[in-house]
Amino acid sequence: MLKKIDANLWVDEQPLKFWQLEVGTRMTIIRLETGELIVISPIQVDEKTIEQIDKIGKVAYIIVPNLFHHLFVAEFQAIYPEAKLWIVPGLEGKRPELKSDRIMNKNDRSIWDEIEYLFFEGFQGIIDFSGPLIFNEFVFLHKESRTLILTDTAFNFDENFPLKTRLISQAIGSYKRLRPSILEKIATTEKNKVKYSVEKILNWEFERVIMAHGTIVEKDGKQKFKAGYEWFLGTSL
């Protein structure tokens, strides 16, 4: 079921397990001045949710924001076949069956007045036993609501999650902290590129932070994001 977060901004959430931990996942919907909708990181939706989406606007763009949030995109695209699908570089090889309209480029400028987006360079993580993997993540700013929209470049697990998730997130440094975990900190070798991306993000004006996994940060999001990445980079920003 859709949850309205602010003017022209909604999210929907569903359970999701990773490494047998309940981490949940979240999609974000932005309504443009035209009434068109941008759906970032689509999840599974039922008939009630589809009805809610159709009431707030027309799905015009579906965005896969990194190389790992593509699990439900084909199903969502089948519901909204007229929407343009934007994907990140590398997904065309990973999911060649997806019919995309645009492969996002790190030099792209936003085509929408209401939104900024940025390629988060250098960020790597460990999500299986094959070694460090790149994410090729794009992050977004919804200017009207002063909201930063991330996917896997920060987490925020807290008491809203099951005990096992809380204990593990404490052990890897992502419990009640808006930041990546120690796993991403170890995996990421090009921290100079990450620093460059973070500094650009900190030039944006935002208060709220929405991420795919964790509780939304409603207040002091910029300060918390900055503190999280100072820990990650081991330097002041």
N, C-alpha and C positions, 0 to 999 in steps of 0.2 A: 504493500500500500504506500502511495506517495506521501511524503511528509514535507510540508512547506517550511522552508528554512528562512526565507526572506522574500522580498519582492522579486518576482521572476526567477526564483531559485528553489528547486525541490531536490530531494533525494529519495531513493528507495534502497532497502537493505534486505539481505537474505543470509541465512547461515552458510558457512563454508569452512571446511576443515583443511588444514595444511599441516603435514607431519602429525596427523591425528590430534591436532589442536584446533579448537573452535576459534577462528579468527574473524569470521563474518566477511562480507564484502558489500560494497556500496556503489551505486551508480548515481550520477549527478545530472540533473536536467536544468538547462538554462533557457529561458524564453527571451528571444530577441524582440526589439521594438516592432518588427514586422509580424510578430505572432508565431514565427517559426521557432522550433525547438531544436536545441543541440543536446544530444544524449552522450555523456561521457562514461565509458566503461559499462556497457549494458549488462544487466543481470537477467535471470529468468523472470518473466512477468506472467501473471495470471490474467483472466478476463477482466476482473475488477480493476486491476492496475492499468490495463490497456484502455479501459473506459475512462479512467482518471486522466491518463496522458492525453487522450483525444479531446477531452474537455478543455485542457489548458492551452492547446495549440497543435500545430501540425509538425510532426517529426520530419525535419529537413536534413539533419546531419547526425550521423552516428560516428563517434570517435573511439577508436581503440588506442588508449593513451600510452601503452607500452607493450613489450613483447610477450607479456604474460597474462594480460586481461582480455583475452580473446575467446574464452570458453563458451560464452553465450551469444556471441555476436551473430553467428549464422542464423540462429533461431530468431533473434530480434530483427535482423535484416529481412527475414521472411515475412514478418508481421508488417514491416514498413519498407516494402521493396522500392518505393519511390525516393526514399531518403538517400543522400549521398554518403558513402562510407569512406571515412578518412582513416588511414592506418599509419603506424610509425615505420621507419625504415627497417627492413629485415623481416617484417611479418609476411611480406609477399612470398618469401621463400619458405617460411615456417607454415603458413596456411595458404598454399597456392590456390586452393579451391574457392577462397573468398573473392568475390568480385568487388574490388575497391575502385573508388573514383579519384582518390588522391593519396599519394605517399607523402607524408609531411616531411618538410625539409628544415634543417636547423637554421637556415637563413630566411625562412618564410616570415612574412609579417602578417598579422591578423587581418582577416578580411571583414571583421566585425568591429564596430565602434565600441561595443559594450565589453569586449573581451580582449585580453592580451594572452599570448602563450609563448612558451620558451622551451627549447630543447635542453634537458638537464644532462649536461655532458659529464662523462667520466664515471658515472655511478655504476657500481657493480654489486652483486650479491651472491650468496650461496643459497640456492633453493633446492639443490639435489647433490648427489655425490660426484658430479662430473667436473666440479671445480667452479671458480668464479665465472659468472655470466653477466653479460651486459643487459641493461633494461631498455635502453633507447626511449626513455620516458619523456613525454612532454607534460609540462605543468601549466596551469591556467589561472588567470585572474579575472574574476567577475567584478568589474569596476563598481557597478551600482551598489552592490551589497558589501563591498570591500572584503571579498572572500577569495582566499588562495585554495585552489583545488589540486591536490596531489593524488597519486595512486600508491606507489610502493616506496617513495623516497622519504617517507616518515610514517611512523605508527604512533598510536596513543592508546595502549591497552590500560584498562583500569578496572574498578570493582564491578563494572557492567559485564565482565567476561567471566567464564567459568574458572574455578580454582586452578585447574591444571594450566590453563593459558596464563593466568596471573603469575603463577610460580615460575614458569619458563620465561615469561617476558621480564620478570625481575632479574633472572639469572643472565639474560642477554642484554639487559640495559634499556629496555623499551617499555617499562612499566611506569605509567603516569609521567611520561616524558615524551614530548613531541620531537621525535628523532628516529633515525634508523637504529638498528640493533648493532651489537658488537660484530655480528656476522658480516654485515655490509661494510663495517669499518675495517675489518680484516681483509675482506675481498677487494676493496677499492684501492687500487694502486696509483691512479692518476688524480690524486687529491687536489692538485693545482687546477685541474679542469672543473672539479666539483666546486671549488672555492669561487671560481669565476662565475659559475651558474648561480650559486647562492648569493653572491654579491649583486647580481642582476635582479634576482627575486626580491632582495631586501630594498631595492629601489622602488618597488611597487608599494602602493598603499593598501594594506589589508589588516583586518582585525580578527576575522574568523578564518579557520583552516579546516577544510574537509579533506579527509584521506579515505582510502578504500578500506583500510583495516584499523579500527580503533574508534574511540569516541570523538565526535566533532569538538574542536576547540572553539568556543564562542567568544572568548575574551583574551586579549593580550597575545593573539596568535603570532604576530610578528616577532615579539620579544621571545616567545617560547621557541619559535622556529630558529631564530638567531642563536639562542642558547644551545639548542640541540645540535646545530651544525658547528658551533664552536667546540663542543665536545667531540664531534665526529672528526673534525679537521685538526683538533689539537692546537687551535690558534684563535686569537680574537678577531672579530669581524666588525 
